[in-house]
Amino acid sequence: MEKKDFDLVIGFITGYKYPKIKPWVESLIDSGFTGQKMMITYNIDQDLVEQLESLDFIVIPLTAQGQFNIVKERFLHTWQFLKTIADKPRYIISTDVADVVFQSNPSEWLEKNLDDKKICASAESLLYKDEAWGIHNMKQSFGPIAANYMAEMPIYNAGVTAGTYEDYIDLCYNVYLLCNGAPSHVPGGGGPDQAALNLLLSLKPYKDITLYTNHDDGWACQCGTTVDPSKMTSFRPHLLSPEPVWKDGVMYNSKGDKYAILHQYNRVPMINDYIRNKYDLGNPDVQHNDWFVYKTN
């Protein structure tokens, strides 16, 4: 068995029906990924568990209780459930589910690019000081000292993470532990997970073992900061990498390389329409505006 067959892609969902996750599930299957596929689920119906199992997913059904926030708990459960598995993966790839599609095999990208690094950080192509939500989230999660410290640093996305088995799951546990020093639901939206991840990635030992991708590397396209038409007027002058290019139903970097992962596609009505049509999901619940401008070539 080749090493890539020991890789693992893992997702987390709460309260979803199959149509909500169909693009993620089916694009992963179609990507050529040959490793294990796992979904940790919270409060979902048994029929969805059975449907995922019929598609060769390992499903771990859990019940959400108390002050539950999936963006925090997923880091604990990644460490908790993968710490004792018998067959240790080479790479672990964890992504959000409702707004992600795989454009190519993520294992192959890591195999070609990770080299001797242990963690793959997914760039958002903005510094913290230039992204209002991000710097607010950092300040609300960990206070003004952390926000000032991180202001001049690039943001890395917590919804697309990857790395080698032991280093990755221990990073996840550290993210979870750090989140315990912050509110589970951060004022202004979201949780403390991305702030915690970025703080850790700025410190040793992680800054020595992390591949800090830029947004032109072809790993993951973060549409929320690089393509969202409602924000590009303000973000464009601050982008750290060239803008992505959407062409013929595929997102490319400026070099013409297809991104392995497309994230936050639902923030771009044109792309959301395409994905929903591709997977027979009907019309999106998105209001179109004539002033939306997209870079398409």
N, C-alpha and C positions, 0 to 999 in steps of 0.2 A: 504494500500500500504506500502511495506517495505521501510525502509530508502534508501536502495541502488537504488531504482527506482527513487530517486530524484537526483542521481549523474549525472554529465555531463562530456562527453568527447568532446573536441573541437579541431579542426584542422584549418589550414590556408593554402590556396593554391593560386597561381597566374599563370595564363596562362596554366594550365595543362589540358590534356585530361584524360579520365577515366583510361586508362591503367596505367598511372603514379601513380594513387592513389589506384588502385584496391587492392593491398595487404593490405594497411592500412584499407580501408573500409571493406573488406570482413573478414579480421582477427578480426576486432573489433566485427563485427556481430557474428562471430563464437566463440568468447571468452566467451560468456554467459553474457556479459554486458547487463543489463536491463534498464539502465537509458536513458537520453536524449543524442542524438548524434547531434552535430552542426558542420557546416563547414562555415567559413567566407571566401569568395572568392573574388579575384580581377582579373578582365579582363578575365573571362572565358565565354564560350559559353552557351547559354540558354539550350541546350540539356543536358549539364552536370548538370546544376541546377535541371532540371526535373528528371534526373536519380537519383541524390542523394535524392531528395524528395521522389521518389518512394521507396527508401530504408529506409524511415522514418528519414531522416536527416532534421534538421532545417537548411536552407541555407540562409545566409545573403550576397547577391551579392553587391560588392562595385567596384569602379573604382580607380585604382592607378593613382596618379598624382604627379607631382613635384619630389622632391628628395625622392622618395619612397624606403624604404627598409623593406621588410616584417618582418624581424626578429626584427625590432624595432616597427613597427606599430601594430603588433599583440598584444603587451602588452597594448597599448592604447585601442585597440578595444575590448580586453577581458574585461577591466574595463568599457569601455563606453557602450557596449551592454549588459553586464550582471548586471550592477549596478541597473537597474530598472525592471528586470524581475519579474513577479508576483510570480512564484514558485521558491523559493531559493533552489539551490542544496545543498546537504550535502557536497560532494566532487566535486572539479573540477579537471579534468586531461587534460592537454594540451600537445600535442606532435607535433614534426615535422611530416610531412605526407609522403613525397617521399621516406624516408628511414627508416620507422618504421613498424613493425608488432607487433600485440598483441599475446602473447603466452598463456595468461590466462586472466581472468577477473581482470582488475586493481582495481576495487572497492573492491573486496574481499581481495586483498593484503593490501590496505590501512585500511580496516576494522580491519584486524588482527594486523597491525603493527604501525599505526599512534598514537594510544593511546591518550594522552592529547596534543600532538603536533598539530600545525596548518598548517605547511608547510612541504612538503616532497622534500628534495634535492637529486638529482640523481648524485651519485659519478662517477667520471671518473677514479679514482684509481691512480691519479698522483698528486704530488704537483705542484704548478705553476712553480717553478724554474726548474722542470724536463720536462716541455712540451714547446717546443720552440714557437709553434704557440700561445699558451695561454698567456705566459708572454709577447710576442710581442704585442698581441692584447690588453692586459691590459695597457701596456705602451703607445701604440698609441692612445688608447681610453681616458685614464685619467692621463697619465703622469708618470714620474719616481717615484714620491712619492708613488703613488698607487701601482705601480709595485713592489717596494721594500717592501711595507707593506704586499702585498699578496704573496710574493715569497715562503714563508714557509707554505702556507695554501693549503689544498686540493682543487681541481677544481670540481665544480658542473656544470652539463650540463644544458644549457638553452633550449635545444630542447625537454626535458622531464621534466615537472614540474607539481606539484599537490599540493592541499591543501584544507582546509575548506573554504567555500564560501567567507565570508567577508574578512578574512585575506588574502586569495589568490588574490582576485581581487584588493585589495589595494596594495599588493606587486607588482602586474603587473603595476599599475599606477606609483608607485615609480620607477620601472625599466625604464619605458618610460620617466619619468621626468629626471632621471639621464642621460639617453641616450642623452637628448637634450644638454648636456654639452660636447658631443663628436661628432666626424664626423659620419654621417650616414653610410658611406662606409669606413671602416677602412683600411688603407694601409696594404697590406699583406693578404687581404681577410676577408670576413665576416663583421659583424657589431659590435657595442659596447654592444649588449644585454647581452652576457654571462659575460663580465667584470662587467657591472652594477649589474647584479644579484648577482655575487659573492661578490662584495663590500658590497651590502646591507645585504647579509646573514652573513657577518662577524661582523655586528654591531647589537647593541640592537635596537629595541626589537626582531629582527629576530633570533639572536643567542640563545634567550631564548625559542622560540616557534617552532624551526625547527627540524625536524628529519633529521639528517645528515646521510644518508645511507652510508654504505661502499659497495664496488662492489660485495661483497659476500652475501649481504642480499637478493638477489633475486628480487629486484624491477625492475631495468632496466640495461640491458647490453649495455654499450657504446663501440661498436666494434672499434671505431676510436682510442681509447687509450689502449684497452685491447686485441684486436684480429687482428687488421690490420697487415697483414704479412709483409708489406713494412716498418713497424715501430717497430716491436716487438723486434728486436735485441737491439735497443737503449732504448726502454721503459721497457723491462722486468726487468732489475735490480732495477728499481725505483717503480714498482707497489706496491701499498699499500694493496692489497688484492690478493688472489690466482687467477690465470687465469681462465676464463670461459672454459667450455667444450662443444663442439658441438658434438651431438650424435643423429643419426637417425632423423635428421631434426629439432632438438630442441636444444636451448642453455640453459645449466645448469650452476649453480655456482659450486664451488668445493665440496659443501655438497650434490650435487645431486638434488638440488631444481631448478625447472624451473623458469627462469626469467619471470615476468609478461610482460615485454616489451623488444623487441629486436630493438635496434637503430643503425643506420649506418651500416646495414648489407651489403649495396652495396659497402663497402670498402674492403670486403673480397670476392674475386672471387668465391670461392667454395660455400659460403653461398648465394651469389647473384644468382648464377646459380640455386641453389635449390629453392629459393623463386620465381624466374622467371618461373621456370618449374612448380612449384606448382600452380601458378596462370595463367598459359598458356600465358606467355608474350614473349615467343620466346627466342632467344639467346641474352645474354647481350652484351652491347658494352664495353666489358672489355677484355684487352689483358692478357692472362695467362702467367705466368713465372714459369719455372720448379723449381726455387729456393724458391718459396713461401712455407712456413712451417706452418702447423696448428696444434694446440693441439686438438686431437679428442678423446682422452680417458684418 
